[in-house]
């Protein structure tokens, strides 16, 4: 089978996100930055970790974005996300964890609210949130397209190893042709689909680190554990890929590391159960 034929069975739906400066955003609209619209009983997330100056303390997470599930539901062709309610994404910017250490748990959080928008209210930032991490408000817009796995994720599928080497050598060329990536921006923020990998495929890392394995450097585990983690890793799905955020209107730019990305992953069972407390975040950069 040729790659172009196999791609027909690998296509997934992805929802791409773009950012724009718009005035007068209504309550509960999908947006990046600004004050989040939260229920009044929401308790702001904190994370205790060590920053780049080796200072360990408990710090509030920065609010990244909120997504109106009802707004994106028509684009979610497979019905994988909730059809109502709000999804909120947070990340602690002072420690900027990478997600390879089990101790990173809690440094990135996703909150799902399933109630009515009428009960939401613009929520003030915690007093101890650094001003630099109170991001300007940008409107989120969405459109859908097909997606295909990166070369690294494709190779993690055992069936891909049956392909002739000359076919695999052309993988990225064939993938780009199938996706018509010439029309895609360099910075891609999206929901669902496949991760645009910068360093390595991340699903197995998600499974290992959430089971207590420190994943920086050489991972020393038994062959039995490695096989178990590899099998279980196929449960993980990309929830959100957050790339560099820019706004020409006010000269704002938020970059993660050196042109990096944040990847929020979730197990398929947790996604179906709407259990977003068990999401795991991995950061990668060039």
C-alpha positions in Angstrom: 0.0 0.0 0.0 1.2 3.5 -0.8 1.3 6.3 1.7 -1.2 8.3 -0.3 -3.7 5.4 0.0 -3.0 4.8 3.8 -3.6 8.5 4.5 -7.3 8.0 3.6 -7.6 5.9 6.8 -5.4 8.2 9.0 -7.2 11.5 8.4 -8.5 13.2 11.5 -10.5 16.3 11.9 -8.7 19.3 13.5 -10.0 22.7 14.5 -7.5 25.5 13.8 -7.6 28.6 15.9 -6.6 32.2 14.9 -6.3 35.3 17.0 -7.5 38.8 16.3 -7.9 42.0 18.3 -11.6 42.8 18.6 -13.2 45.3 20.9 -16.3 44.7 23.1 -16.1 40.9 23.4 -19.3 39.5 25.0 -19.3 37.3 28.1 -18.5 33.6 27.4 -17.0 34.2 24.0 -14.0 32.1 22.9 -10.9 34.1 23.5 -7.2 34.2 24.5 -6.2 36.3 27.5 -8.1 39.0 29.2 -10.1 38.2 32.3 -11.6 34.7 32.1 -15.4 34.4 32.4 -15.7 31.9 35.3 -18.4 30.7 37.7 -18.3 32.6 41.0 -17.2 29.5 43.0 -14.1 28.9 40.9 -10.9 28.5 42.9 -7.9 29.8 41.0 -5.2 27.2 40.3 -1.8 27.4 42.0 1.4 25.4 41.4 4.5 25.1 43.6 7.6 24.8 41.5 11.1 26.0 41.0 11.6 28.9 38.6 14.7 29.8 36.5 16.3 31.5 39.5 16.0 28.3 41.6 13.2 29.9 43.7 10.5 27.5 44.8 7.1 28.9 45.8 3.4 28.5 45.1 2.4 30.7 42.2 -0.9 31.3 40.4 -1.3 29.8 36.9 -1.7 32.3 34.0 -5.0 32.2 32.2 -4.4 31.2 28.5 -7.7 30.9 26.8 -11.4 29.9 27.1 -13.4 28.1 24.4 -17.1 28.1 24.0 -17.9 24.5 23.2 -21.2 25.4 21.6 -19.4 27.7 19.1 -17.0 25.0 17.9 -19.5 22.1 18.0 -20.4 22.4 14.3 -16.7 22.0 13.4 -16.2 19.0 15.7 -17.4 16.5 13.1 -16.7 13.4 15.3 -18.4 14.9 18.4 -15.3 14.4 20.5 -15.6 17.6 22.5 -18.6 18.7 24.7 -21.4 20.3 22.7 -22.0 22.9 25.4 -20.2 24.6 28.2 -16.7 26.2 28.4 -13.1 24.8 28.3 -10.4 26.9 30.1 -6.7 26.4 29.8 -4.1 27.6 32.3 -0.3 27.4 32.6 2.3 28.5 35.2 4.6 30.9 33.3 7.2 31.5 35.9 8.3 27.9 36.2 7.5 27.0 32.6 7.6 23.2 33.2 8.2 20.9 30.2 6.0 18.0 31.3 8.8 15.3 31.5 8.8 15.2 35.3 5.9 13.7 37.4 6.4 16.7 39.7 5.1 19.0 36.9 1.6 17.8 37.7 -0.6 20.8 38.3 1.6 23.3 36.4 -0.9 23.2 33.5 -4.6 22.7 34.0 -7.8 22.4 32.0 -11.1 23.3 33.6 -14.5 22.3 32.1 -17.7 24.2 33.0 -20.9 22.7 31.9 -23.4 25.2 33.2 -25.2 28.2 31.6 -23.2 31.2 30.4 -25.5 33.4 32.5 -23.8 32.2 35.6 -20.3 33.3 34.4 -18.7 36.5 35.4 -15.4 38.2 34.4 -13.0 37.1 37.1 -10.2 39.2 38.5 -6.7 37.8 38.5 -5.1 36.8 41.8 -3.2 39.7 43.3 0.1 37.7 43.1 -0.2 37.0 39.4 2.8 38.8 37.8 1.5 41.6 35.5 3.5 40.2 32.5 1.3 37.1 32.7 -2.0 39.0 32.5 -2.3 38.7 28.7 -4.2 41.0 26.4 -7.6 39.9 25.2 -7.8 38.4 21.7 -10.8 36.9 19.9 -10.5 33.3 18.9 -11.8 32.2 15.5 -12.0 28.7 14.2 -12.0 26.7 11.0 -11.6 23.0 10.4 -9.5 20.9 8.1 -8.1 17.4 7.8 -4.9 16.4 9.7 -2.3 13.7 9.4 0.2 12.4 11.9 3.8 13.7 12.0 6.5 11.3 10.8 7.4 10.6 14.5 3.8 9.7 15.4 3.4 7.7 12.3 6.5 5.6 13.1 5.1 4.8 16.6 2.4 2.8 14.9 3.7 -0.7 14.4 2.0 -1.1 11.0 4.0 1.7 9.6 7.2 -0.3 9.8 6.0 -2.6 7.0 6.5 0.2 4.5 9.5 0.2 2.2 12.3 2.5 3.3 12.0 4.6 0.1 8.3 5.2 0.9 9.2 6.4 4.5 11.9 8.7 3.1 9.1 10.5 1.3 6.7 10.6 4.2 6.9 14.3 5.0 6.7 15.3 1.3 3.7 13.1 0.8 2.1 14.4 4.1 2.6 18.0 3.0 1.1 17.3 -0.4 -1.9 15.6 1.1 -2.6 18.4 3.5 -1.7 21.2 1.1 0.5 22.7 3.9 1.7 25.6 1.6 -1.4 27.4 2.7 -0.8 26.7 6.4 0.8 29.4 8.7 4.1 28.7 10.5 2.3 29.1 13.8 -0.5 26.6 14.2 -2.8 26.5 17.3 -5.5 23.9 17.1 -7.9 21.6 18.8 -7.9 17.8 18.2 -6.1 16.2 15.3 -2.4 15.3 15.4 0.4 17.2 17.1 2.8 19.0 14.9 5.9 17.5 16.6 9.0 19.6 17.2 11.2 17.0 19.0 9.7 13.6 19.6 6.3 11.8 19.6 4.7 12.5 23.0 1.9 10.0 23.7 4.3 7.4 25.3 5.9 10.2 27.3 2.4 11.2 28.6 1.8 7.6 29.7 5.1 7.2 31.4 5.3 10.4 33.3 1.7 10.1 34.6 2.8 6.7 35.9 5.7 8.2 37.9 8.5 7.9 35.3 11.0 10.8 35.0 11.3 11.2 31.3 14.3 13.6 30.8 17.3 11.9 29.3 17.6 8.1 29.2 14.5 6.4 30.6 15.5 3.3 32.4 12.5 0.9 32.7 12.1 -2.8 32.1 11.2 -4.2 28.7 7.9 -5.4 30.2 7.1 -1.8 31.5 8.1 -0.3 28.2 5.8 -2.6 26.3 3.0 -1.9 28.7 3.5 1.9 28.4 3.7 1.7 24.6 0.4 -0.1 24.4 -1.4 2.2 26.8 0.1 5.3 25.1 -2.3 4.8 22.2 -5.1 6.0 24.5 -3.7 9.5 24.5 -5.2 12.1 22.1 -4.2 15.7 21.4 -6.6 18.1 23.0 -4.9 21.4 22.3 -1.8 22.6 20.6 -0.9 26.1 21.5 1.7 27.8 19.4 3.2 31.3 19.5 0.4 33.9 20.0 0.8 37.3 18.2 -1.2 40.4 17.8 0.0 43.1 15.4 -2.5 45.5 16.8 -0.7 46.0 20.0 2.7 44.4 19.3 2.0 41.4 21.6 3.8 38.1 21.3 3.8 35.1 23.6 6.4 32.5 22.7 7.0 29.3 24.6 10.8 28.7 24.7 12.5 29.1 21.4 9.5 29.1 19.0 8.0 26.3 21.0 4.5 24.9 21.6 2.4 23.6 24.5 0.6 20.3 23.8 -2.3 19.4 26.1 -3.0 15.6 25.9 -5.9 13.6 27.3 -6.8 9.9 27.4 -9.7 8.9 25.1 -11.6 7.5 28.1 -11.2 10.8 30.0 -12.3 12.8 27.0 -15.5 10.7 26.7 -16.2 11.1 30.4 -15.5 14.8 30.2 -12.9 14.4 32.8 -10.5 17.2 32.0 -8.7 17.1 35.4 -6.4 14.4 34.1 -5.0 16.3 31.1 -1.2 16.3 30.8 0.8 19.1 29.1 4.2 18.7 27.3 6.2 21.6 26.0 8.6 21.4 23.1 10.8 23.9 21.3 13.4 24.1 18.6 
